[in-house]
Amino acid sequence: MVEERPDCTVLVVGTDAWAIDRTAAALRAAGMRVRRCQEPNEPAFPCNAFVTGRTCPLDEGFDVVLTARARPARDPEPREAGVVCALRTRHPLVVAGVTGANPYESVAAVVVAEGGDAAAACRRAAQAAPAVVDLRH
């Protein structure tokens, strides 16, 4: 059984805004904190790093990044840009939802199929992750 980790913070990105919203709500219901690259109902760009008065999730801190994939796509989608930022800073990646034909297979710490327990997958990835290294300095 996976130990509960209520302090787990997850950066949620995905292929579609509705999938991000639904996954973020499920993770919050499981007791997790959620970070996002853009606010609900806003375009994929600019991300919060470029909006006055907002903060990039990299600056706020998080334990794991989860991409909620609502459809198969062999290339990263615009709302998944945060995956690259998170991987660059060595955060573990969880791929959830429609996991077939995803470009992250070789870099995902955990893959959870549609209908699976995304919260448990995030906890597992966060617990297994090495310390995050800040590569900006």
Contact map, one row per residue, 1 for C-alpha under 8 A:
11100000000000000000000000000000000000000000000000000000000000000000000000000000000000000000000000000000000000000000000000000000000000000
11110000000000000000000000000000000000000000000000000000000000000000000000000000000000000000000000000000000000000000000100110000000000000
11111000000000000000000000000000000000000000000000000000000000000000000000000000000000000000000000000000000000000000000000000000000000000
01111100000000000000000000000000000000000000000000000000000000000000000000000000000000000000000000000000000000000000000000100000000000000
00111111000000000000000000000000000000000000000000000000000000000000000000000000000000000000000000000000000000000000000000100000000000000
00011111000000000000000000000011000000000000000000000000000000000000000000000000000000000000000000000000000000000000000000000000000000000
00001111100000000000000000000011100000000000000000000000000000000000000000000000000000000000000000000000000000000000000000000000000000000
00001111110000000000000000000001100000000000000000000000000001100000000000000000000000000000000000000000000000000000000001100100000000000
00000011111000000000000000000001111000000000000000000000000011110000000000000000000000000000000000000000000000000000000000000000000000000
00000001111100000000000000000001111000000000000000000000000001111100000000000000000000000000000000000000000000000000000001000000000000000
00000000111110000000000000000000011110000000000000000000100001111100000000000000010000000000000000000000000000000000000000000000000000000
00000000011111000001001100000000011110000000000000000000000000001111000000000000000000000000000000000000000000000000000000000000000000000
00000000001111100001000000000000000110000000000000000000000000001111000000000011111000000000000000000000000000000000000000000000000000000
00000000000111111011000000000000000000000000000000000000000000000111110000001011000000000000000000000000000000000000000000000000000000000
00000000000011111011000000000000000000000000000000000000000000000011111000001111000000000000000000000000000000000000000000000000000000000
00000000000001111111000000000000000000000000000000000000000000000001110000000010000000000000000000000000000000000000000000000000000000000
00000000000001111111100000000000000000011000000000000000000000000000000000000010000000000000000000000000000000000000000000000000000000000
00000000000000011111110000000000000000000000000000000000000000000000000000000000000000000000000000000000000000000000000000000000000000000
00000000000001111111111000000000000000000000000000000000000000000001110000000000000000000000000000000000000000000000000000000000000000000
00000000000111111111111100000000000000000000000000000000000000000011000000000000000000000000000000000000000000000000000000000000000000000
00000000000000001111111110000000000000010000000000000000000000000000000000000000000000000000000000000000000000000000000000000000000000000
00000000000000000111111111000000000000000000000000000000000000000000000000000000000000000000000000000000000000000000000000000000000000000
00000000000100000011111111100000000000000000000000000000000000000001000000000000000000000000000000000000000000000000010000000000000000000
00000000000100000001111111110000010000000000000000000000000000000000000000000000000000000000000000000000000000000000000000000000000000000
00000000000000000000111111111000000000000000000000000000000000000000000000000000000000000000000000000000000000000000000000000000000000000
00000000000000000000011111111100000000000000000000000000000000000000000000000000000000000000000000000000000000000000001000000000000000000
00000000000000000000001111111111110000000000000000000000000000000000000000000000000000000000000000000000000000000000011000000000000000000
00000000000000000000000111111111110000000000000000000000000000000000000000000000000000000000000000000000000000000000000000000000000000000
00000000000000000000000011111111000000000000000000000000000000000000000000000000000000000000000000000000000000000000000000000000000000000
00000000000000000000000001111111000000000000000000000000000000000000000000000000000000000000000000000000000000000000001000000000000000000
00000110000000000000000000111111100000000000000000000000000000000000000000000000000000000000000000000000000000000000000000000000000000000
00000111110000000000000000111111110000000000000000000000000000000000000000000000000000000000000000000000000000000000001000000000000000000
00000011110000000000000000110011111000000000000000000000000000000000000000000000000000000000000000000000000000000000000000000000000000000
00000000111100000000000100110001111100000000000000000000000000000000000000000000000000000000000000000000000000000000000000000000000000000
00000000111100000000000000000000111110000000000000000000100001000000000000000000000000000000000000000000000000000000000000000000000000000
00000000001110000000000000000000011111100000000000000000100000000000000000000000000000000000000000000000000000000000000000000000000000000
00000000001110000000000000000000001111100000001110000001100000000000000000000000010000000000000000000000000000000000000000000000000000000
00000000000000000000000000000000000111110111111100000000000000000000000000000000000000000000000000000000000000000000000000000000000000000
00000000000000000000000000000000000111111100000100000000000000000000000000000000000000000000000000000000000000000000000000000000000000000
00000000000000001000100000000000000001111100000000000000000000000000000000000000000000000000000000000000000000000000000000000000000000000
00000000000000001000000000000000000000111110000000000000000000000000000000000000000000000000000000000000000000000000000000000000000000000
00000000000000000000000000000000000001111111000000000000000000000000000000000000000000000000000000000000000000000000000000000000000000000
00000000000000000000000000000000000001001111110000000000000000000000000000000000000000000000000000000000000000000000000000000000000000000
00000000000000000000000000000000000001000111111000000000000000000000000000000110000000000000000000000000000000000000000000000000000000000
00000000000000000000000000000000000001000011111000000000000000000000000000000100000000000000000000000000000000000000000000000000000000000
00000000000000000000000000000000000001000011111111100000000000000000000000000000000000000000000000000000000000000000000000000000000000000
00000000000000000000000000000000000011000001111111100001000000000000000000000000000000000000000000000000000000000000000000000000000000000
00000000000000000000000000000000000011100000011111100111000000000000000000000000000000000000000000000000000000000000000000000000000000000
00000000000000000000000000000000000010000000011111100111100000000000000000000000000000000000000000000000000000000000000000000000000000000
00000000000000000000000000000000000000000000011111110100000000000000000000000000000000000000000000000000000000000000000000000000000000000
00000000000000000000000000000000000000000000011111111110000000000000000000000000000000000000000000000000000000000000000000000000000000000
00000000000000000000000000000000000000000000000001111100000000000000000000000000000000000000000000000000000000000000000000000000000000000
00000000000000000000000000000000000000000000000000111110000000000000000000000000000000000000000000000000000000000000000000000000000000000
00000000000000000000000000000000000000000000000111111111000000000000000000000000000000000000000000000000000000000000000000000000000000000
00000000000000000000000000000000000000000000000110101111101100000000000000000000000000000000000000000000000000000000000000000000000000000
00000000000000000000000000000000000010000000001110000111111100000000000000000000000000000000000000000000000000000000000000000000000000000
00000000001000000000000000000000001110000000000010000011111111000000000000000000000000000000000000000000000000000000000000000000000000000
00000000000000000000000000000000000000000000000000000001111111000000000000000000000011000000000000000000000000000000000000000000000000000
00000000000000000000000000000000000000000000000000000011111110000000000000000000000000000000000000000000000000000000000000000000000000000
00000000000000000000000000000000000000000000000000000011111111000000000000000000000000000000000000000000000000000000000000000000000000000
00000000100000000000000000000000000000000000000000000000111111100000000000000000000000000000000000000000000000000000000000000000000000000
00000001111000000000000000000000001000000000000000000000110111111000000000000000000000000000000000000000000000000000000000000000000000000
00000001111000000000000000000000000000000000000000000000000011111000000000000000000000000011000000000000000000000000000000000100000000000
00000000111000000000000000000000000000000000000000000000000001111100000000000000000001000011110000000000000000000000000001001100000000000
00000000011110000000000000000000000000000000000000000000000001111110000000000000011001000011110000000000000000000000000000000000000000000
00000000011111000000000000000000000000000000000000000000000000011111000000000000001000000000111100000000000000000000000001000000000000000
00000000000111100001000000000000000000000000000000000000000000001111100000000001001000000000111100000000000000000000000000000000000000000
00000000000111110011001000000000000000000000000000000000000000000111110000000000000000000000001110000000000000000000000000000000000000000
00000000000001110010000000000000000000000000000000000000000000000011111100000000000000000000001111100000000000000000000000000000000000000
00000000000001110010000000000000000000000000000000000000000000000001111100000000000000000000000011000000000000000000000000000000000000000
00000000000000100000000000000000000000000000000000000000000000000000111110000000000000000000000011000000000000000000000000000000000000000
00000000000000000000000000000000000000000000000000000000000000000000111111000000000000000000000001111100000000000000000000000000000000000
00000000000000000000000000000000000000000000000000000000000000000000001111111000000000000000000000001110000000000000000000000000000000000
00000000000000000000000000000000000000000000000000000000000000000000000111110000000000000000000000001110000000000000000000000000000000000
00000000000000000000000000000000000000000000000000000000000000000000000011111000000000000000000000000110000000000000000000000000000000000
00000000000000000000000000000000000000000000000000000000000000000000000011111101100000000000000000000110000000000000000000000000000000000
00000000000001100000000000000000000000000000000000000000000000000000000010111111100000000000000000000000000000000000000000000000000000000
00000000000000100000000000000000000000000001100000000000000000000000000000011111100000000000000000000000000000000000000000000000000000000
00000000000011111000000000000000000000000001000000000000000000000000000000001111110000000000000000000000000000000000000000000000000000000
00000000000011100000000000000000000000000000000000000000000000000010000000011111111100000000000000000000000000000000000000000000000000000
00000000000010000000000000000000000000000000000000000000000000000000000000011111111110000000000000000000000000000000000000000000000000000
00000000001010000000000000000000000010000000000000000000000000001000000000000011111111000000000000000000000000000000000000000000000000000
00000000000010000000000000000000000000000000000000000000000000001110000000000001111111100000100000000000000000000000000000000000000000000
00000000000000000000000000000000000000000000000000000000000000000000000000000001111111110000000000000000000000000000000000000000000000000
00000000000000000000000000000000000000000000000000000000010000000000000000000000111111111000000000000000000000000000000000000000000000000
00000000000000000000000000000000000000000000000000000000010000011000000000000000011111111111100000000000000000000000000000000000000000000
00000000000000000000000000000000000000000000000000000000000000000000000000000000001111111111100000000000000000000000000000000000000000000
00000000000000000000000000000000000000000000000000000000000000000000000000000000000111111110000000000000000000000000000000000000000000100
00000000000000000000000000000000000000000000000000000000000000000000000000000000000011111110000000000000000000000000000000000000000111100
00000000000000000000000000000000000000000000000000000000000000000000000000000000000001111111000000000000000000000000000000000000000110000
00000000000000000000000000000000000000000000000000000000000000111000000000000000000001111111100000000000000000000000000000000000100100000
00000000000000000000000000000000000000000000000000000000000000111000000000000000000001100111110000000000000110000000000000001100100000000
00000000000000000000000000000000000000000000000000000000000000011110000000000000001001100011111000000000001111000000000000001000000000000
00000000000000000000000000000000000000000000000000000000000000011110000000000000000000000001111100000000000111110000000011001000000000000
00000000000000000000000000000000000000000000000000000000000000000111100000000000000000000000111110100001000101110000000000000000000000000
00000000000000000000000000000000000000000000000000000000000000000111100000000000000000000000011111100000000000111101010000000000000000000
00000000000000000000000000000000000000000000000000000000000000000001111000000000000000000000001111100000000000011111000000000000000000000
00000000000000000000000000000000000000000000000000000000000000000000111100000000000000000000000111110000000000001100000000000000000000000
00000000000000000000000000000000000000000000000000000000000000000000100100000000000000000000001111111100000000111100000000000000000000000
00000000000000000000000000000000000000000000000000000000000000000000000100000000000000000000000001111100000000000000000000000000000000000
00000000000000000000000000000000000000000000000000000000000000000000000111000000000000000000000000111110000000000000000000000000000000000
00000000000000000000000000000000000000000000000000000000000000000000000111110000000000000000000000111111100000000000000000000000000000000
00000000000000000000000000000000000000000000000000000000000000000000000011110000000000000000000000001111110000000000000000000000000000000
00000000000000000000000000000000000000000000000000000000000000000000000000000000000000000000001000000111111100000000000000000000000000000
00000000000000000000000000000000000000000000000000000000000000000000000000000000000000000000000000000111111100000000000000000000000000000
00000000000000000000000000000000000000000000000000000000000000000000000000000000000000000000000000000011111100000000000000000000000000000
00000000000000000000000000000000000000000000000000000000000000000000000000000000000000000000100000000001111110000000000000000000000000000
00000000000000000000000000000000000000000000000000000000000000000000000000000000000000000001111000000001111111100000000000000000000000000
00000000000000000000000000000000000000000000000000000000000000000000000000000000000000000001110000000000001111100000000000001000000000000
00000000000000000000000000000000000000000000000000000000000000000000000000000000000000000000111000000000000111110000000011011000000000000
00000000000000000000000000000000000000000000000000000000000000000000000000000000000000000000011100100000000111111000000010000000000000000
00000000000000000000000000000000000000000000000000000000000000000000000000000000000000000000011110100000000001111101110010000000000000000
00000000000000000000000000000000000000000000000000000000000000000000000000000000000000000000000111100000000000111111000000000000000000000
00000000000000000000000000000000000000000000000000000000000000000000000000000000000000000000000111100000000000011111000000000000000000000
00000000000000000000000000000000000000000000000000000000000000000000000000000000000000000000000010000000000000001111100000000000000000000
00000000000000000000000000000000000000000000000000000000000000000000000000000000000000000000000110000000000000011111110000000000000000000
00000000000000000000000000000000000000000000000000000000000000000000000000000000000000000000000000000000000000010011111110000000000000000
00000000000000000000001000100000000000000000000000000000000000000000000000000000000000000000000100000000000000010001111111000000000000000
00000000000000000000000001100101000000000000000000000000000000000000000000000000000000000000000000000000000000000000111111100000000000000
01000000000000000000000000000000000000000000000000000000000000000000000000000000000000000000000000000000000000000000111111110000000000000
00000000000000000000000000000000000000000000000000000000000000000000000000000000000000000000010000000000000001110000111111111000000000000
00000001010000000000000000000000000000000000000000000000000000010100000000000000000000000000010000000000000001000000011111111100000000000
01011001000000000000000000000000000000000000000000000000000000000000000000000000000000000000000000000000000000000000001111111110000000000
01000000000000000000000000000000000000000000000000000000000000000000000000000000000000000000000000000000000001000000000111111111000000000
00000000000000000000000000000000000000000000000000000000000000010000000000000000000000000001110000000000000011000000000011111111100000000
00000001000000000000000000000000000000000000000000000000000000110000000000000000000000000001000000000000000000000000000001111111100000000
00000000000000000000000000000000000000000000000000000000000000000000000000000000000000000000000000000000000000000000000000111111100000000
00000000000000000000000000000000000000000000000000000000000000000000000000000000000000000000000000000000000000000000000000011111110000000
00000000000000000000000000000000000000000000000000000000000000000000000000000000000000000011000000000000000000000000000000001111111100000
00000000000000000000000000000000000000000000000000000000000000000000000000000000000000000000000000000000000000000000000000000001111100000
00000000000000000000000000000000000000000000000000000000000000000000000000000000000000000000000000000000000000000000000000000000111110000
00000000000000000000000000000000000000000000000000000000000000000000000000000000000000001110000000000000000000000000000000000000111111000
00000000000000000000000000000000000000000000000000000000000000000000000000000000000000001100000000000000000000000000000000000000001111100
00000000000000000000000000000000000000000000000000000000000000000000000000000000000000001000000000000000000000000000000000000000000111111
00000000000000000000000000000000000000000000000000000000000000000000000000000000000000011000000000000000000000000000000000000000000011111
00000000000000000000000000000000000000000000000000000000000000000000000000000000000000000000000000000000000000000000000000000000000001111
00000000000000000000000000000000000000000000000000000000000000000000000000000000000000000000000000000000000000000000000000000000000001111
